Amino acid sequence: MINAEKEGFTTYGNTKYSNTSTAYEDSIVKGYVDAYVEILNTSNPELNATGRLMNQTELDSFGCVYTAYTCSNAPEWLYSTSFWTEHILNSHYVFRLESDNYFYLMSYDYPVAEGVRPVIEFGV
């Protein structure tokens, strides 16, 4: 999981999702994912790494159930730390998955800092 101190938060290793919208392309978290991918590709250009956030379909496939607000059927590594991910169908909310496996929507600009758990793909 990517963690960073930024945007004036005193909680180390976390950030809020965005100041402007739910769009990943405009989010604060994208900057962290891009920086991590750049480090990977700089260390080994043959990796051809790309990064993005996990989507709801992927969370569902791991055992998360948004309508029940839980990821209790998912592997522990998925909810062992709290993190943001985007909600592609909602214009004001993003998903927040907490380390107690509570899975719910939260306003993109809510001043809560969470981690970022990117999906890193190689050779794409």
Secondary structure, 3 states (H helix, E strand, C coil): CECCCCCCCCCCCCECCCCCCCCHHHCHHHHHHHHHHHHHHHHCHHHCCEEEECCHHHHHHHCCEHHHCECCCCCHHHHCCCEEECCCCCCCEEEEECCCCEEEEEECCCCCCEEECEEEECCC
